[in-house]
Structures are given as structure tokens and as C-alpha cells.
């Protein structure tokens, strides 16, 4: 019997992952909260708003009925914006019976506003204990547009139980899509979330006309900040030199496919944040994550000058050139000064 996978969220990433799983000869139910998407996906086999001109597999089935989507699913994959996870998970929790015990996975990249929780923590807080396996985090350097064209892509599947991560790994792998397993859920989720903040900064630098030297400086010192906070929160520092750390940071800070980069680029060109978000037409995770990171850094007494500068631009109206000047005028320090003890614990990857 073919396994059934429920993919919750019919944006660009959810649609591409659902299509990939369908190509892997799995039964896939793609749930959308927008009923108007259903006939387009099922009859025209397109999702033009999110993936213009991309043809979907004819066997991919979309539905606006959440109960129908998750019924008999062996894996339920959440691919909705971070701040919608709690709402959708609350609906799913009422639909899980005692015998189903599906694997719960997510491919979101952010931190929840208000609670400052990672996505897996939100899922664990909402879903009934004992009625699911996981959660598993799927993350790494990936743009939906590139996966749609079968560009070679490698990601991480992270779970506390490596055996559960391996089950997800096997479902996704094919000749252009490869997953590695990891047990550092904390590190993978912080890497995924925090790189979006740095990517806004990278876009802003491009919009202002800065070159490759500046981009490299931002990404390198941004990675130091990501590692600094991640380790304080319990992550393995080695995770941040992997796919969900430096890998995701590279692709998000250098690609026009990145919403966070595009938002930053527009800010650098002089547009105001409300205008930028209105024109994007999709959620820019880094904007809300910047607020959460600012609060976490203060709470943990963690020095994150670049992230704080981006927060000042987004939420306090600080001119970008002013915060750049302030960053460059900071007192000199050693490159190896992370402000935390980097105790290396090898991951099983």
C-alpha cells in the first residue's frame, strides 16, 4: 500500500515538496486554506501565484478539507508560515486518533512571535503527546524555484530520534534531492530562522551598491552571531557549519529567489517596510524573526550587533547607512571571541 503524505500549505515551498513526493510515487494530499487554489492545482496542474509556469504532477491532489488531508496520513508535513503553525497545529490536534501516530515534520524557518519558541516547540506544545512521532525538521539551502527545475539540492532532516529522521530521509531522496540526518534539532531550527535576518541585511547592502567584500563580511560575521545565540540556546556549534547553517546562509544571502534578500534590497533602494511587504505578496519570515532575535539576545545577554542593527532599521526607522557606520566604529575584538564556550559534540551526519 502506498504511503500517504499530508503536506499542509500550498505556497511555493509546500507545493514543490508535495510535487516532489508525488514524483517519488507517494500518495500526497496538499492542503490549502485558500479554496480557490484547489481547482487550479487539481485541474490545471499549476499554482501560478507562487510558481509561475511550473507544471505540477497530474497525480498531485489538493484539498481545502484539513480532515481529509490528514486522514490515514503516515507523515504530516507543515509548510505554513511560522506564525501560522500554532493555529494549523491546533486544528490538526483534534484530528489525530490514538492509532494513527503519524510522523510530524515541518519545513518552516522562523521563531514564533511573543513566545520566542522554535517551531518544533510550538508543535510539541499543541499536539497531543503519544499520538505522533517526531517532530522532524527539514531545512537547508533550498529555493522552491530551483527544486522545481530539478536543481541538485541537499537538506537536513533533524529529529531527536534519528530513526524517525531516517524515515523522512528515505521518503524524499531521489536523483536531484538528497537529505542528511541530524539529531541537533535546536541548532537546525536556529540556523534556519536566524539566517533570514542576516539575508535582509545582505539584500540591503546590495540595494545600497556595496560589493562582494561587504557581502562576505556580513555573512561571515552574521554566522558568528547565529552560532553565538544558537549555542547559548543549547545547539551544537558544528551544526552551523553544515547545511542548515552556513549552507542556508549562503543561498539566502546571495539569491534573488530569497524573499528576505529581496525585501532587504528594496529597503536599501529606499522603499519603506510597509510598501516592501505589500509588494512581496508572500510572508517575509526574517522581518518577524528579527524582532524575536532582538528580544532573545537581550534576554540571553548575547552580543548580536548585526542582528540588532537590522532590528533598528526594521522597527525603529534607523537609516541603513547610519547603522553601518555605527557597526564599523565598534571597538576592535578578536575574531575567535564568540562570547560562549564552543564545546564540539559530533553530529551523526
N, C-alpha and C positions, 0 to 999 in steps of 0.2 A: 504494500500500500504506500502511495506517495505521501511524504510528509507535507503537512500544511503549515505555511508560514503566514502570520498576520503582520503586515507592515502598516504601522499607524502613522499617517502623514504623507500626503501626496504633493509635497513640494518637490524641488529639483532632486534633492538627495534621496528622499524616500522613494520617489518614482524610479530613479536609476537603480537603487538597490533592489526594489521589487522586480524590476525588469531583469536584472542580473540573476536573481534567484529563479525566476521563471525560465530563463535560458538554461539554468542548471537542472531543469526538468523537475522542479518542485512546484507544488500547488501553492499559489500565492494569492492572498486576499489583500488588496491595497485599500485601506480605509482613508476616506477624506471627510472632513467636516463641511465641505462645500459640495452639496448635491449636484450642482451644475457640472462639476468635473466628471461625474460618473459616466454619462453617455459619451462624452468626448473620448475618454480612455477606453471604454468598452467597445465603442462602435467605430470611432475614427482611429483609435490606437495612437493618439497623440496627447500631449499635455503642453499646449503651445505657450501658455503663460510662463511656465517655468523652464521648458526645454523646447524652444522654437525649432521646428523642422526635424525633431527626433522622432523616429518611428518606433513605437513600442511593440513588444512581442504580442501576437494576437491572443495568446493563452492567458495573458495577464488580466485579472478580473478586479475591477474597482467596485467599491460599495460605500454608501454613506451610513450603513447599518453596522454599528460597532459590535453588537452582539453576534451578528452573522459573521463578521470578520474574525473574531477571536474563537468562535465555536470550533472545537476539535483541533485548534492550532497547537503544534508542538513547540513552536517558538513565536513569541510576540515581541516584535521589534518596534520600539518607539523612535520615530524620526520626526518629532514635532519640536518647535522652538522650546528652549529650556523653560521659559516661564509659563508654558502650557502643559508641561509634563505632569504637574500635580493634578490639574483638572482632568486630563485624559486618564491618568492612572486611577483616579478616584472612580471614574466610570468603569474602568476595566476590573477593579477590585470586586465590584458587585457581580461580575460575570464569571469569575473563576470558581469552579466547583472543586470538591475535595479530591477528585480522581484525576483531573486533567494535568496538574503540575507542569505547566509549560516552562520552557526556558524564557526568562525575561531578559531582553537585551535593549540597549539604546545606542543611538548614534548622534546624540545631541552634544553640543560643545559650549557649555556655559555654566554659570553658577546662579542659583535662584536668588532673585531679589528679596530682600527682607531677611530671610533665614540664613543666607550665605551658604546653603547646602550644595554639595555636589549632586549631580542628577541621580546617581545610584542611591544616595542617601534619601532623596525625595521618594524614589520608588520603594525603598525599604520601609519608609515611614507610612506609606499609603497602602501598599499591597498586603494582603493577609499572609502572615508568616506560615510556612508549611504548605502553601498552595502553589508555589513556583520554585524554580531553580534559578540560581544567579543572584544578582544581575550580572550581565556581561556588558562590557563597554567596548564598542567598536570605534576606533579612532585612528587617525594618522593622516599623512599628506594626501589629500584627495579633493578633487573638484568634480562635481557631478558631470559637468560638460566633458571632461576628459574621460571619465569612466564610460560615458555614453558612446564615445568613439573608440572604445576598447583600448585606450592608452594603458600601458602596463602600470599597475597600481599595487602598492603594498601597504597594509594597515596592521593594526594591533587589535587582538581580541583579548581583553583583560577580565579576569574574574578571580575571586578568592579561591574558588575550586577550579584548578587547572583542567580537570576532566570536562567540566561544563564549557570552558573556553574552547577546548578542542572540538567539542560537538559543533559549536558555531563555526569554528575554523573550517571544518570539513564541508559544511553546507555552502559556504561562499566561494571556496577556491576553484579556479579554473585556469585557462591558459593566459589570461591577462589580469587576473585579480588574485592576490595572494595575501593571506593573513598569517601573522605570527602570534603566538600566545604569550601572555604575561600575567603575573599574579599581583602586580602593583596597581591596583585599581585607583588608589589615591593619586599616584603620580601621573597615570594616563589621563585622568579627568582634569587635573590641574594644568597639565601641559596643553590639553585641548582647549580649555577655557581661556587661559591667560595669553596664549599666542594671538588671540583675536584682538586683544587690547594693543599689543605691540604692532599688529598689522595696520591698525588705524594710524599709528604714528608713521609707519613706513609709507603709507599712501599720502599722508600729509607732506612728508618730505619730498616725495615725487611731485606733488602739486605745487610745491614752492620752488622746484627746479634744482634741488640738491642731487648730487651724483652718487656713484657706486660706493665711494669711500664712506659717505654718510650712512647709506643703507646698511653697509656691512657693520659699521659701528653700532647702529641701533639694534640690529638683530643679535649681535654678539652680547652686548650689554643687556639687552632685553632677555636673552636666555639666562643670563646670570640672575636677573630678578625673578624669573619664573622658577628657577631652581631654588633660590633663597626662600621664597614663600612656600613652595611645594615641600621642601624638606622640613620646614617648621610645622607643616600640617601632617607630617608622617610619611612622606613619599621617599622612595629610593632615588638618590641623585642620579644613578645610572639610567633611569628611565628617561631623563631629559636629554640624553644624547642619542635616544632612539627615535623610532618612527613618530610616536605621539609627542615628542619634544622638539628636537631640532628639525626633524623631517617636516612636521606640520608647520613649524615656524617658517621654514624656507618657502614652502609653497604658498602660504597665506600672505607672506610679505612681498612676494615677487610677481603675483599673477593678477591680471585684470579680471579673472573669474572670481576673485575673492571680494565678497560684499564689503568686508571690513576695510580692505585696501581701497576699494572704490569710494567708500564713504570718506576715508581719510584724504584721498586725492581731491575730492570735491571740496573738503574743508580747506585744504591747502591752497586751492584756487580761489578761495574767498566766499564760498557758499556758507550759509548758516545751517546749523544742525537740523532744525525742523524741515527746511527745504530739502536737505540731503536725504533724510529718512523718508519724506513723502515721495521723492522721485525714485527711490530704490525699489519700492513695490514688494520687498521681502524683508524679513527680520534681519537686522544687523546685530548679531549677538554681542559683539565687542562693546557696544555702547552701554548696555545694562551691566555687562561684566566689569567694565571699568569702575562703576560705582561700587560694586561688591568688593572688588580687589582693593579699592581705596579704603573701605571700611575694615577689611580683613588685615591689611597692612598696619593700620593704626592699632587694631585690637591685638595683633601679634607683635607689635613693635618691630616691624620688618621694614628695612630701608628699601624703598622701591621708587627712586626718583623719576625714572622714565614713565612708569605707570601713573605716578602722581601728576606728572606734567600733562599727560593725556587726559586725566580726570579734570584737571583745571581748565583745559580747552573745552571739553565737552559740557561740563556742568557749572563752571564759574566764568565762562566767557573770556578766558585769558587769551591774548593774542599768541598765535603759534610761535612767531619769531621771538617773542619775549621769553617764553618758557625754554626755547632752545638756548637763548643767551644765558639764562639762569642755570641750565644744566651744564653748560660749558664752563661757567665760572665757579663751579663747586670745587671744594678743596681736593687736592690730589690724593689718591689712595692706591694701595696695591691691587693689582688685578686679581690676585688669589684671595682677597678678603671677601668671603661670601657672607660673613656675619652669622654663619651657622657651621656646625661641625658636619662635614660631608662624610658620613660613615657609609662606605660602599657595601651593599648587600647584593650579590649577583642575582639577577633575574633569570628565570628559565625561559629563554627566548631562542 
